[in-house]
Amino acid sequence: MPGYVETRTRILATVAVAASLAALAGRSFDVSPVAVFVASGVALAGLAAMVGEGTDQLSQRFGSGATGVLQSALGNLPEFFIGVFALRAGLVDVVRSALIGSILANTLLVLGLAFIAGGLRNGAQKFGGDQTRTMSTLLLLAVAAIAIPTIASAPGGPDRGHETEISVVVSIVLLVVFAASIPFSIGQHGPAVAAEEGAILAAQPWPLAVALAVLAAAGIGAAFVSDWFVEALQPAMSSLGMSQAFAGLVVVAIAGNAVENVVGVRAMLADKGDLAISLILNSSLQVALALTPILVLGSLILGGATLTLVVSPLLITALALATLLAAFVVIDGESTWLEGLALVGLYVIVAASVWWS
């Protein structure tokens, strides 16, 4: 790679390529599904990280607001492809759990790890601003919107038997809110935040053609590897004794989503609290307001299982408690490593609660 590409990026690219080739070889030579599953999961994580690297580079040219729009379209490509292939394979519980798991992984695991890392290095860290409060409000709205179909379609509820219809209505509303939030996000991110991002990322920006090529290659790679990942998922779950709920909530969610948010943890280590909160919570918002409704609507024409927003009482309760805890932690504009440990602890409890599903 050219000299302006950092060592970290070279390592990520090497991991993504090596794991993708290992997954391809495993499929070609009839290797154990568990080995293909692990290799494709590592490849997805590496490809997600490379998408993050590419969009981070674009943020140094166009500002974080405009780049955020691109991030919403590209940053969740692995989750989108996994969702599409899993729905076509009939693994609707995996998709539903993975969407919830992506929100939980960002809101609890990634945010918690960022607070722990930043707190241990820098002590109590401060952040704030209207943007943080707005993102918390939108995240709470998304959780409420997901909860309504579950409650309304419960036995004795007014929408019993109409789960698909109410899910479509809610999905359209969420997409409208997401579209309306785009100009707001662009207006909120100014040159100062873009400069902060640049300071945390690469000292020497990539040429535009290189950044676009990385995004294109990572996106195409994610499409192929997601298919292999889902193909190996079901036999791997049987071999490992893993339920669909745990596979989606933990394994698929982390493989497709959490790695790209490493930049949020790095931002907290650099004592850039506002930037870290923005990056991490925006990832949760993109899943809740855009990716979830797109997959709900897309499932109607994909030809596989139909995805609705009706989830188990455990998952909707976990999602509500996680969102409330995260909003409560960030609303005072200060974080400590102990608050981060509390967030990670709740994530571990939720993950353990679905292991025996």
C-alpha positions as CSV (number, residue, x, y, z in Angstrom):
1,M,0.0,0.0,0.0
2,P,1.1,3.6,-0.5
3,G,3.1,5.3,2.2
4,Y,0.3,7.5,3.4
5,V,-1.7,4.5,4.5
6,E,-1.2,4.0,8.3
7,T,0.0,0.7,9.8
8,R,-3.4,0.2,11.5
9,T,-5.1,0.4,8.1
10,R,-2.6,-2.1,6.6
11,I,-3.3,-4.5,9.4
12,L,-7.1,-4.2,9.0
13,A,-6.9,-4.7,5.3
14,T,-4.6,-7.8,5.7
15,V,-7.0,-9.3,8.2
16,A,-10.0,-8.7,6.0
17,V,-8.4,-10.2,2.9
18,A,-6.9,-13.1,4.7
19,A,-10.1,-14.0,6.5
20,S,-12.1,-13.6,3.3
21,L,-9.8,-16.0,1.5
22,A,-9.9,-18.5,4.4
23,A,-13.7,-18.4,4.3
24,L,-13.7,-18.9,0.5
25,A,-11.3,-21.8,0.8
26,G,-13.4,-23.4,3.6
27,R,-16.5,-23.3,1.4
28,S,-14.6,-24.7,-1.6
29,F,-13.0,-27.6,0.2
30,D,-15.9,-28.5,2.4
31,V,-14.3,-27.5,5.7
32,S,-16.2,-27.5,8.9
33,P,-19.1,-25.0,8.9
34,V,-17.9,-23.7,12.3
35,A,-14.5,-22.8,10.7
36,V,-16.2,-21.1,7.8
37,F,-18.5,-19.2,10.2
38,V,-15.6,-18.0,12.3
39,A,-13.5,-17.0,9.3
40,S,-16.4,-15.1,7.6
41,G,-17.2,-13.4,10.9
42,V,-13.7,-12.1,11.2
43,A,-13.7,-11.1,7.5
44,L,-17.0,-9.1,8.1
45,A,-15.5,-7.3,11.1
46,G,-12.4,-6.4,9.0
47,L,-14.5,-5.2,6.1
48,A,-16.7,-3.2,8.4
49,A,-13.5,-1.6,9.8
50,M,-12.3,-0.8,6.3
51,V,-15.6,0.9,5.5
52,G,-15.1,2.9,8.6
53,E,-11.6,3.8,7.5
54,G,-12.8,5.0,4.1
55,T,-15.6,7.1,5.4
56,D,-13.4,8.6,8.1
57,Q,-11.0,9.7,5.3
58,L,-13.9,11.4,3.5
59,S,-14.9,13.3,6.7
60,Q,-11.5,15.1,6.5
61,R,-12.5,16.5,3.1
62,F,-16.3,17.1,3.4
63,G,-16.9,17.5,7.1
64,S,-18.4,15.0,9.5
65,G,-22.0,16.1,8.8
66,A,-22.0,15.3,5.0
67,T,-19.9,12.2,5.7
68,G,-22.5,11.1,8.3
69,V,-25.0,10.7,5.5
70,L,-22.5,8.5,3.6
71,Q,-21.8,6.6,6.8
72,S,-25.5,5.8,7.2
73,A,-25.5,4.3,3.7
74,L,-22.2,2.4,3.8
75,G,-21.4,1.9,7.5
76,N,-24.1,-0.7,8.0
77,L,-23.5,-2.6,4.7
78,P,-22.4,-5.8,6.5
79,E,-25.6,-5.8,8.7
80,F,-27.7,-5.0,5.6
81,F,-26.3,-7.9,3.6
82,I,-26.5,-10.3,6.5
83,G,-30.1,-9.3,7.0
84,V,-31.0,-9.8,3.3
85,F,-29.4,-13.2,3.0
86,A,-30.7,-14.4,6.4
87,L,-34.2,-13.4,5.6
88,R,-34.0,-15.3,2.3
89,A,-32.8,-18.3,4.3
90,G,-35.8,-18.0,6.7
91,L,-33.7,-17.0,9.7
92,V,-36.0,-14.2,10.7
93,D,-35.2,-14.6,14.5
94,V,-31.5,-14.1,13.7
95,V,-32.2,-10.9,11.8
96,R,-34.6,-9.5,14.4
97,S,-32.1,-10.3,17.2
98,A,-29.2,-8.9,15.2
99,L,-30.9,-5.5,14.7
100,I,-31.7,-5.3,18.4
101,G,-28.2,-6.6,19.2
102,S,-26.6,-3.9,17.0
103,I,-28.3,-1.1,19.0
104,L,-27.4,-2.8,22.3
105,A,-23.8,-3.4,21.2
106,N,-23.3,0.3,20.4
107,T,-25.3,1.7,23.3
108,L,-23.9,-0.5,26.0
109,L,-20.8,-2.4,24.9
110,V,-19.0,0.2,22.7
111,L,-20.1,3.2,24.7
112,G,-19.1,1.4,27.9
113,L,-15.7,0.4,26.6
114,A,-15.1,4.0,25.4
115,F,-16.0,5.3,28.9
116,I,-13.7,2.7,30.6
117,A,-10.8,3.4,28.3
118,G,-11.2,7.1,28.4
119,G,-11.8,7.2,32.1
120,L,-8.8,5.1,33.0
121,R,-6.5,7.3,30.9
122,N,-8.0,10.8,31.4
123,G,-10.2,10.6,34.5
124,A,-13.7,12.0,34.5
125,Q,-14.5,13.3,31.0
126,K,-16.9,16.0,30.0
127,F,-19.0,16.4,26.9
128,G,-22.3,18.0,26.1
129,G,-24.3,20.1,23.6
130,D,-27.7,20.0,22.1
131,Q,-26.6,17.3,19.6
132,T,-26.1,14.7,22.4
133,R,-29.5,15.3,23.9
134,T,-31.1,15.2,20.4
135,M,-29.5,11.9,19.6
136,S,-30.7,10.5,23.0
137,T,-34.2,11.7,22.3
138,L,-34.3,10.1,18.8
139,L,-32.9,6.9,20.2
140,L,-35.7,6.8,22.8
141,L,-38.2,7.5,20.0
142,A,-36.9,4.6,18.0
143,V,-37.1,2.2,20.9
144,A,-40.7,3.4,21.7
145,A,-41.6,2.9,18.0
146,I,-40.3,-0.7,18.1
147,A,-42.1,-1.4,21.3
148,I,-45.5,-0.3,20.1
149,P,-46.0,-3.1,17.5
150,T,-45.0,-5.7,20.2
151,I,-47.5,-4.4,22.7
152,A,-50.3,-3.7,20.2
153,S,-50.1,-7.2,18.7
154,A,-50.0,-9.1,22.0
155,P,-52.9,-11.4,22.8
156,G,-55.9,-9.2,23.3
157,G,-54.2,-6.2,21.7
158,P,-56.0,-4.1,19.0
159,D,-53.5,-5.2,16.3
160,R,-53.5,-8.9,16.9
161,G,-53.1,-10.6,13.5
162,H,-51.9,-7.4,11.8
163,E,-48.3,-7.5,12.9
164,T,-47.1,-6.8,9.3
165,E,-49.3,-3.9,8.7
166,I,-48.4,-2.0,11.9
167,S,-44.7,-2.8,11.3
168,V,-44.9,-1.2,7.9
169,V,-46.6,2.0,9.2
170,V,-44.0,2.3,12.0
171,S,-41.1,1.7,9.5
172,I,-42.3,4.4,7.2
173,V,-42.5,6.9,10.1
174,L,-39.0,6.0,11.2
175,L,-37.6,6.5,7.7
176,V,-39.3,9.9,7.6
177,V,-37.7,10.9,10.9
178,F,-34.4,9.6,9.7
179,A,-34.6,11.6,6.5
180,A,-35.5,14.7,8.5
181,S,-32.6,14.2,10.8
182,I,-30.0,14.3,7.9
183,P,-30.1,18.1,7.3
184,F,-30.1,18.6,11.1
185,S,-27.0,16.5,11.5
186,I,-25.2,18.2,8.7
187,G,-26.0,21.6,10.3
188,Q,-24.8,20.5,13.7
189,H,-21.4,19.2,12.5
190,G,-19.1,22.1,11.8
191,P,-15.4,22.4,10.7
192,A,-14.2,22.2,14.3
193,V,-15.6,18.7,14.7
194,A,-14.2,17.7,11.3
195,A,-10.8,18.9,12.5
196,E,-11.1,16.8,15.6
197,E,-11.8,13.8,13.5
198,G,-8.9,14.5,11.3
199,A,-6.6,14.8,14.4
200,I,-7.7,11.4,15.7
201,L,-7.5,9.6,12.3
202,A,-4.7,9.9,9.8
203,A,-2.1,12.6,9.8
204,Q,-1.9,12.5,6.0
205,P,-5.3,12.2,4.2
206,W,-5.7,9.6,1.4
207,P,-6.3,10.8,-2.2
208,L,-10.0,10.8,-2.9
209,A,-9.7,8.0,-5.5
210,V,-8.1,5.7,-2.9
211,A,-10.8,6.4,-0.3
212,L,-13.6,5.7,-2.8
213,A,-11.8,2.5,-4.0
214,V,-11.5,1.2,-0.5
215,L,-15.2,1.9,0.1
216,A,-16.2,0.1,-3.1
217,A,-13.9,-2.9,-2.5
218,A,-15.1,-3.3,1.1
219,G,-18.8,-3.0,0.1
220,I,-18.5,-5.6,-2.6
221,G,-16.5,-7.9,-0.3
222,A,-19.1,-7.5,2.4
223,A,-21.9,-8.7,0.0
224,F,-20.0,-11.9,-0.8
225,V,-18.8,-12.6,2.7
226,S,-22.2,-12.0,4.2
227,D,-23.7,-14.7,2.0
228,W,-21.0,-17.2,3.1
229,F,-21.5,-16.1,6.8
230,V,-25.3,-16.8,6.6
231,E,-24.7,-20.1,4.7
232,A,-22.5,-21.3,7.5
233,L,-24.6,-19.8,10.3
234,Q,-27.2,-22.5,10.7
235,P,-25.0,-25.5,10.8
236,A,-22.5,-23.7,13.0
237,M,-25.4,-22.9,15.5
238,S,-26.3,-26.6,15.6
239,S,-22.7,-27.6,16.2
240,L,-22.1,-25.0,18.9
241,G,-25.5,-25.4,20.6
242,M,-26.2,-21.7,19.9
243,S,-29.7,-20.4,19.7
244,Q,-30.9,-18.0,16.9
245,A,-31.5,-15.3,19.5
246,F,-27.9,-15.5,20.9
247,A,-26.4,-15.8,17.4
248,G,-28.2,-12.6,16.3
249,L,-28.0,-10.6,19.5
250,V,-24.3,-11.1,20.1
251,V,-22.3,-12.8,17.3
252,V,-23.9,-11.3,14.2
253,A,-24.3,-7.9,15.8
254,I,-20.7,-7.6,16.9
255,A,-19.3,-9.1,13.6
256,G,-21.2,-6.7,11.5
257,N,-21.3,-3.6,13.6
258,A,-19.1,-3.0,16.6
259,V,-15.7,-3.0,15.0
260,E,-16.4,0.1,12.8
261,N,-17.0,2.0,16.1
262,V,-13.4,1.5,17.3
263,V,-12.9,5.1,16.2
264,G,-15.3,6.1,18.9
265,V,-13.2,4.4,21.6
266,R,-10.1,6.0,20.2
267,A,-11.8,9.4,20.3
268,M,-12.6,8.9,24.0
269,L,-9.0,7.9,24.6
270,A,-7.9,11.2,22.9
271,D,-10.3,13.0,25.4
272,K,-12.7,14.0,22.5
273,G,-15.9,13.3,24.4
274,D,-18.3,15.1,22.1
275,L,-17.0,13.4,19.0
276,A,-17.0,9.9,20.6
277,I,-20.6,10.2,21.8
278,S,-21.7,11.5,18.4
279,L,-20.0,8.6,16.6
280,I,-21.3,5.8,18.8
281,L,-24.9,7.0,19.3
282,N,-25.2,7.9,15.6
283,S,-24.4,4.2,14.8
284,S,-27.3,3.1,17.0
285,L,-29.6,5.7,15.4
286,Q,-28.7,4.5,11.9
287,V,-29.6,0.9,12.8
288,A,-32.8,2.0,14.6
289,L,-34.1,4.7,12.2
290,A,-32.8,3.4,8.9
291,L,-31.5,-0.2,8.7
292,T,-34.4,-1.8,10.7
293,P,-37.3,-0.2,8.7
294,I,-35.5,-0.8,5.4
295,L,-35.2,-4.5,6.1
296,V,-38.8,-4.6,7.3
297,L,-40.1,-3.1,4.1
298,G,-37.5,-5.0,2.0
299,S,-38.6,-8.3,3.4
300,L,-42.0,-7.9,1.7
301,I,-40.3,-8.2,-1.7
302,L,-37.3,-10.4,-1.0
303,G,-39.2,-13.6,-1.3
304,G,-38.0,-15.1,2.0
305,A,-39.3,-14.6,5.6
306,T,-41.3,-11.5,6.4
307,L,-39.7,-9.3,9.1
308,T,-41.9,-7.5,11.6
309,L,-41.1,-5.3,14.6
310,V,-42.8,-7.7,17.0
311,V,-40.0,-8.9,19.3
312,S,-39.9,-10.9,22.5
313,P,-40.8,-9.2,25.8
314,L,-37.2,-9.9,27.0
315,L,-35.6,-8.1,24.0
316,I,-37.9,-5.1,24.1
317,T,-37.4,-4.7,27.8
318,A,-33.6,-5.0,27.5
319,L,-33.6,-2.5,24.7
320,A,-35.7,0.0,26.7
321,L,-33.6,-0.4,29.8
322,A,-30.3,-0.1,27.8
323,T,-31.5,3.1,26.1
324,L,-32.7,4.7,29.3
325,L,-29.5,3.8,31.1
326,A,-27.4,5.2,28.2
327,A,-29.5,8.4,28.0
328,F,-29.2,8.8,31.8
329,V,-25.4,8.4,31.7
330,V,-24.8,11.0,28.9
331,I,-27.4,13.5,29.9
332,D,-25.3,15.0,32.7
333,G,-22.4,15.7,30.2
334,E,-19.8,13.7,32.2
335,S,-18.6,10.1,32.1
336,T,-16.4,7.9,34.4
337,W,-14.9,4.5,33.9
338,L,-17.3,3.1,36.5
339,E,-20.3,4.3,34.4
340,G,-18.7,2.5,31.5
341,L,-18.3,-0.7,33.5
342,A,-22.0,-0.5,34.4
343,L,-23.0,-0.3,30.7
344,V,-20.8,-3.2,29.8
345,G,-22.1,-5.2,32.8
346,L,-25.7,-4.7,31.6
347,Y,-24.7,-5.9,28.1
348,V,-23.1,-9.1,29.5
349,I,-26.3,-9.7,31.5
350,V,-28.5,-9.3,28.4
351,A,-26.3,-11.6,26.4
352,A,-26.3,-14.3,29.1
353,S,-30.1,-14.1,29.3
354,V,-30.6,-15.3,25.7
355,W,-27.9,-18.1,25.8
356,W,-30.4,-20.7,26.9
357,S,-33.2,-19.6,24.5
